[in-house]
Amino acid sequence: MDWFKPISCWNHNVFNVKELKRIAEGLEWKLGLEIVEREILFYDTMYTLFSYFPRILIAGGGSIINRVFIKDSVRFSFDIDATALEPLEGKAQLLMDILDLNVEIENLMNILQISGREIRIGEFTLDTEKNFFPNIISLKRIVPSVTFGTHLPTYLKSRYNIDTSSSSFSKWFMDLKDEVGFMPCIEEIRIEIGFSRKGFEGEYYEVDVDSLISRIEAPRLRLRCKVSTIEYSIVSKLLSLSRKYSNIILQDMVRDLCDLQMFKQPINKDRLRKLIEKNNVNLGEVKENIEILLRNGEEIFMSSWHFTLVRRKYSWSEICKSALKEIKTLYNT
């Protein structure tokens, strides 16, 4: 069995501890092998989704911002955010698209027949635990892994209620471990696709999206997809930062504020101002929330591994004050 058959845009020889360690040491992140493998599996899922989905999707959110617009000191983000370009009435059409997507990539799946159940590793499926927003469909992709995730016997028991304790299962798992070289793990990559009756109303363009580890290990296949423009991405973050502050969304706001490092890249300020006006962004609320985050957000910034690379270049105070300076320039015109 080729356990990593579902992963198409990377050479499979990277899926062992020695190779993952080589990549990690070359990157000098000092975060452990699982972050390297997480990026490999995440990038492959992005590639597969945007390359094979039967409907045009516009990629956005932190995962794109930190792989396209922020050239260094990136924030780690491993959830995929996208929006359907065409107008849609509801989730039913997207559910059909998911079925078509899985048919298209079936040759990439590992299909296991276990206890009368068919387990399709590599497929995209509805994330029933998170699929409660009316204009967002929540998905997940089931992927094989080496260093993180859930060991296969535990995953089958918890996710599919399959009793894996019998002697016949023990032999099957031991044979699989001998064949693969380790006890395989399963991880689920999270995806959210937004939609509306008007379709995607923002600005977008097509671009090559690089992996965070390409400097040491480049993907065999490179993702090219449609993404929100940097100006529209900034407005999306400003809108999020203009929400009424509460501790419940503190972590989200810290992430949004870090992503405003986009201001350090070339930006069309006239276009940005027009988008701010069009989307009714309350810059006063943004300013007040950043001032609150300056006092309340540092603990999250300093403790979460998501911000490791950002911390190496900027303090929390610098992040906040730089954003406030940019907000001020938008006020003054």
C-alpha positions in Angstrom: 0.0 0.0 0.0 1.2 3.5 -0.9 0.0 5.1 2.3 0.7 8.7 1.0 -1.1 8.2 -2.3 -3.6 11.0 -1.6 -0.7 13.5 -1.5 0.0 14.5 -5.1 2.1 17.7 -5.1 5.0 16.5 -3.0 7.5 13.7 -3.5 6.6 10.9 -1.1 10.2 10.5 0.1 9.6 13.4 2.5 7.3 11.4 4.6 9.8 10.0 7.1 11.3 11.4 10.3 14.8 11.8 8.7 13.6 13.9 5.8 11.2 16.0 7.9 14.1 16.7 10.3 16.3 17.8 7.4 13.7 20.2 6.2 13.0 21.5 9.8 16.7 22.1 10.5 17.2 23.9 7.1 14.3 26.2 8.0 15.6 26.9 11.5 12.0 27.4 12.8 12.8 25.3 15.9 9.2 24.2 16.2 9.4 20.5 15.7 8.8 18.2 12.8 5.0 18.2 13.0 4.9 21.9 11.8 6.8 21.0 8.7 4.6 18.0 7.9 1.5 20.1 8.7 2.6 22.6 6.0 3.2 19.8 3.5 -0.3 18.3 4.0 -2.0 21.7 4.2 -0.4 22.9 1.0 -1.4 19.7 -0.8 -5.0 20.1 0.4 -5.0 23.7 -0.9 -3.6 22.5 -4.2 -6.2 19.7 -4.5 -9.1 21.9 -3.5 -8.4 24.8 -5.8 -7.2 22.7 -8.7 -10.1 20.2 -8.8 -13.1 21.9 -7.3 -15.8 22.2 -10.1 -16.7 25.8 -9.2 -14.4 28.8 -9.2 -13.3 29.6 -5.7 -11.5 32.8 -4.5 -8.9 32.0 -1.8 -8.6 34.4 1.1 -8.0 34.6 4.9 -4.9 34.1 6.9 -3.6 31.1 5.0 -3.4 33.1 1.8 -2.3 36.4 3.4 0.7 34.7 5.0 1.7 32.8 1.9 1.2 35.6 -0.7 1.3 39.1 0.9 3.6 38.7 3.9 7.1 37.9 2.7 8.7 37.3 6.0 7.7 37.0 9.7 4.6 35.0 8.6 1.9 33.9 11.0 1.3 30.1 10.8 -2.3 29.5 9.6 -3.6 26.0 8.6 -7.3 26.6 7.9 -8.4 27.1 4.3 -10.8 30.0 3.6 -12.5 30.4 0.3 -15.5 32.1 -1.3 -17.6 30.9 -4.3 -17.3 33.4 -7.1 -20.7 32.7 -8.6 -24.0 33.6 -6.8 -25.5 30.6 -4.8 -28.8 30.2 -3.1 -27.7 27.7 -0.5 -25.4 24.8 0.5 -27.1 22.2 -1.7 -25.1 23.2 -4.8 -21.8 23.1 -2.9 -22.6 19.7 -1.5 -23.0 18.4 -5.1 -19.7 20.0 -5.9 -18.0 18.1 -3.1 -19.3 14.9 -4.5 -18.0 15.8 -8.0 -14.7 16.8 -6.4 -14.3 13.4 -4.7 -15.1 11.6 -8.0 -12.5 13.7 -9.8 -9.7 12.8 -7.2 -10.8 9.2 -6.5 -7.6 7.9 -8.1 -5.7 9.7 -5.4 -7.5 8.1 -2.4 -6.6 5.2 -0.2 -9.8 3.3 0.1 -9.9 0.9 3.1 -12.6 -1.7 3.7 -12.8 -2.2 7.4 -15.5 -4.0 9.4 -18.0 -3.5 6.6 -17.2 0.3 6.4 -15.4 2.1 3.5 -12.8 4.6 4.8 -11.7 6.9 2.0 -8.4 8.6 3.0 -7.8 11.7 0.9 -11.5 12.6 0.4 -13.2 15.9 1.2 -16.3 15.6 3.5 -18.7 17.8 5.4 -17.5 18.8 8.8 -20.8 18.3 10.7 -19.3 19.6 14.0 -18.7 23.0 12.5 -21.2 23.3 9.7 -23.8 25.6 11.4 -23.3 29.0 9.7 -26.0 29.7 7.0 -23.6 31.3 4.4 -20.5 29.1 5.0 -20.1 25.4 4.3 -17.5 23.7 6.6 -15.5 20.9 5.2 -12.5 18.7 6.1 -10.1 16.6 4.2 -8.9 13.4 5.7 -5.1 13.0 5.1 -2.4 10.5 6.2 0.4 11.7 8.4 3.6 10.6 10.2 4.3 12.9 13.1 0.9 14.4 14.2 -2.8 13.7 14.1 -4.5 10.6 15.5 -3.1 7.0 15.3 -5.2 5.0 12.8 -6.7 2.5 15.4 -7.8 5.4 17.7 -9.2 7.4 14.7 -11.3 4.5 13.5 -12.7 3.9 16.9 -13.5 7.5 17.7 -14.6 8.7 14.3 -16.4 5.6 12.9 -17.1 3.7 16.1 -15.2 0.6 14.8 -14.0 -1.7 17.6 -10.4 -2.2 16.7 -9.5 -4.4 19.8 -10.0 -7.8 18.3 -7.1 -10.1 17.4 -7.8 -9.9 13.7 -7.6 -6.2 13.8 -4.3 -6.4 15.8 -2.8 -8.5 13.1 -4.0 -6.1 10.3 -2.6 -3.1 12.1 0.8 -4.9 12.7 1.0 -5.9 9.0 0.2 -2.3 8.0 2.8 -0.9 10.4 5.4 -3.3 9.0 4.5 -2.3 5.4 4.4 1.5 6.0 7.3 1.5 8.5 5.3 3.1 11.4 1.8 3.2 12.8 0.0 5.6 10.4 -1.8 8.6 11.7 -4.8 10.5 10.3 -5.3 14.3 10.3 -8.3 16.4 9.2 -7.6 19.7 7.4 -10.3 22.3 8.0 -11.9 24.2 5.1 -14.6 26.9 5.0 -16.3 28.0 1.8 -18.4 31.1 1.9 -21.2 32.0 -0.6 -24.0 34.5 -1.1 -26.8 35.2 -3.5 -24.7 38.0 -5.0 -21.5 36.0 -5.4 -18.1 37.2 -4.5 -18.2 41.0 -4.6 -14.5 41.7 -3.8 -11.4 42.2 -6.0 -9.3 39.2 -7.0 -6.5 38.1 -9.3 -4.7 34.9 -10.2 -1.3 34.2 -8.6 1.2 31.4 -7.8 1.0 30.4 -4.2 4.2 29.2 -2.6 4.7 26.9 0.3 6.2 28.1 3.5 9.0 25.5 3.2 9.8 26.0 -0.5 13.2 27.5 0.4 14.3 24.0 1.6 11.9 21.6 -0.1 9.8 22.8 -3.1 6.5 21.1 -4.0 6.5 19.0 -7.1 3.3 20.7 -8.2 2.7 24.4 -7.5 -0.6 25.9 -6.6 -2.0 28.6 -8.8 -5.4 30.0 -7.9 -7.5 33.2 -7.7 -7.0 35.2 -4.5 -8.4 38.4 -3.0 -6.3 41.5 -3.7 -4.1 42.8 -0.9 -6.4 45.9 -0.6 -9.5 43.7 -0.3 -7.7 41.4 2.2 -6.7 44.4 4.3 -10.4 45.6 4.3 -11.5 42.2 5.4 -9.1 42.3 8.4 -10.2 45.9 9.2 -13.9 44.8 9.2 -13.0 42.0 11.6 -11.1 44.4 13.8 -14.1 46.8 13.9 -16.3 44.3 15.7 -17.4 45.0 19.2 -14.5 43.9 21.4 -14.9 40.9 23.7 -12.5 38.5 25.3 -14.2 35.7 23.3 -12.8 37.0 20.1 -9.5 38.2 21.5 -7.4 35.5 19.9 -9.0 36.1 16.5 -8.3 39.8 16.8 -4.7 39.2 17.7 -4.4 37.1 14.5 -6.2 39.8 12.4 -3.8 42.5 13.8 -0.7 40.4 12.9 -2.0 40.0 9.4 -2.1 43.8 9.0 1.6 43.4 8.3 0.2 43.6 4.8 0.6 47.3 5.2 4.4 46.9 4.7 3.8 45.7 1.1 3.1 48.0 -1.9 -0.6 49.0 -1.7 -2.8 51.2 -3.8 -4.0 53.6 -1.1 -6.7 55.1 -3.3 -8.2 51.7 -4.0 -8.0 50.8 -0.3 -9.8 54.0 0.7 -12.6 53.4 -1.8 -13.0 49.8 -0.5 -13.1 51.0 3.1 -15.9 53.5 2.2 -17.8 50.9 0.1 -17.7 48.3 3.0 -18.5 50.9 5.7 -15.5 50.1 7.7 -15.6 52.1 11.0 -11.9 53.1 11.4 -12.7 54.6 14.8 -13.8 51.2 16.1 -10.7 49.6 14.6 -8.5 52.2 16.3 -10.2 51.7 19.7 -9.9 47.9 19.4 -6.2 48.1 18.5 -5.6 50.2 21.6 -7.3 47.6 23.7 -5.3 44.9 22.0 -2.1 46.7 22.8 -3.0 46.2 26.5 -4.7 42.8 26.4 -3.3 40.9 23.4 0.4 40.4 24.3 0.0 37.2 26.3 -1.6 35.4 23.4 1.0 36.9 21.0 3.9 35.7 23.2 2.5 32.2 24.1 1.1 30.9 20.8 3.4 29.0 18.3 1.4 30.5 15.5 3.3 33.8 16.0 6.8 32.3 16.5 8.2 33.9 13.3 6.5 37.2 13.9 7.9 37.5 17.4 11.5 37.0 16.0 11.1 40.3 14.1 8.6 42.4 16.0 7.4 43.0 19.5 3.7 43.2 20.2 4.0 46.9 20.8 5.6 47.4 17.4 2.8 45.4 15.7 0.1 47.5 17.4 1.7 50.9 16.9 2.6 50.2 13.3 -1.1 49.4 12.6 -2.3 52.5 14.5 0.1 54.6 12.4 -1.4 53.2 9.2 -5.0 53.7 10.4 -4.1 57.3 11.2 -2.9 57.9 7.6 -6.3 56.6 6.3 -8.1 59.0 8.7 -6.1 62.0 7.4 -7.3 61.8 3.8 
